[in-house]
Amino acid sequence: MQHEVFTCRWKYCSNQYVTPELLYSHLTADHVGRKSTGNLCLSCQWENCDVTVEKRDHITSHLRVHVPLKPHHCRYCEKSFKRPQDMKKHEKTHTEEERQVEHPLTPPQKSMLDDTQSTYSSTSNLTDRLTPHHAPISPPQSTYSEGIPIKYIQ
């Protein structure tokens, strides 16, 4: 069985690694370096790339476009992602699926208000539509005039 090889394409380098994690570690340690050791490089020298940044964390983040590194794993399935925000967006699809199973939409409700044949995806949506036009009528109120109840007709 042949294993995939990950080759560094940095200027004057062609080191090969058995995992994307090892290639990424090589890039950050050997090519980007650190300010504290006096060898910090903020310009990407990957083949056909001319990105220059102002901070070390920006260049280390940029390097992920060159390395098939996907360190962020979905907790619901086997998918992995380069960026945590992409993983979070994906994970929401799982929670939305669960919500659909737990609370499926009720069949569309027909409106009897007009001839538009409007339909509503839930009873609450239909109720919201009805409320402004058909506010609840309060029950008739009684008052007493000289001890005799009088009902107001609405």
Protein Blocks (a to p, Z undefined) as FASTA:
>chain_A
ZZdddddfbehiacdcfbfklmmmmmmmmmnopfklopacfbdcbehiabdcfbfklmmm
mmmmmpccdfbccfkbmbdcfblklmmmmmmmmmmmmmmmmmccddddddfkbmnopacf
bfklmmmmmmmmmccddddddddeehiacdddZZ
